[in-house]
Amino acid sequence: MKIDECTEISHMTLLALSSELPRSNWRRVLIDGKAYDPIPVMDMGERYVAVEGHHDLTGKEIRFE
């Protein structure tokens, strides 16, 4: 799955994904081999997740673990 767009909001980066979030139990995301703790995003749909900090991750692959 790819990250289509990144938006910095407050202390985090909102990631718009190329498809819906997996329904499996996952507790972190891996982007370029780096692990991030996800921040749930309510009312944005099934294609969004956020991570702590400001990052430009557009176009990168994301994995869920």
C-alpha positions in Angstrom: 0.0 0.0 0.0 1.3 3.5 -0.8 1.0 6.9 0.9 -0.8 9.2 -1.5 -0.6 12.4 0.4 0.8 13.8 3.7 -0.7 16.7 5.7 0.9 18.2 8.8 -1.6 19.0 11.5 -0.4 20.2 14.9 2.1 17.6 16.2 1.3 14.9 13.7 1.3 14.0 10.0 -1.9 12.7 8.5 -1.3 10.0 5.9 -3.8 9.5 3.0 -3.4 5.9 1.8 -3.9 4.3 -1.6 -6.5 1.8 -0.1 -8.4 1.1 3.1 -6.7 0.3 6.3 -6.3 -3.4 7.0 -9.0 -5.0 9.2 -6.4 -7.2 11.0 -5.0 -6.4 14.4 -2.0 -4.1 13.8 -0.3 -1.9 16.4 2.3 -0.1 14.3 3.2 0.9 10.8 6.5 0.5 9.0 7.6 3.1 6.5 11.1 2.8 4.9 12.0 0.3 7.6 11.1 2.7 10.4 8.4 1.8 12.9 5.8 4.4 13.9 3.0 4.2 16.5 -0.2 5.1 14.7 -2.6 7.7 15.9 -6.3 6.9 15.2 -8.1 9.4 13.0 -11.8 9.6 13.5 -14.3 10.7 10.9 -11.7 10.8 8.0 -12.7 7.5 6.4 -11.0 4.2 6.0 -7.9 5.5 4.1 -6.3 7.7 6.8 -4.0 7.2 9.7 -1.6 9.6 11.5 1.9 9.4 13.0 3.6 11.6 15.5 5.9 14.3 14.1 6.2 16.1 10.8 7.2 13.9 7.9 7.1 14.0 4.1 6.3 10.3 3.4 4.3 10.9 0.1 4.9 8.0 -2.4 6.4 5.7 0.2 5.2 2.1 0.9 3.5 1.5 4.2 3.1 -1.8 6.0 1.0 -2.7 9.0 2.2 -4.9 11.9 
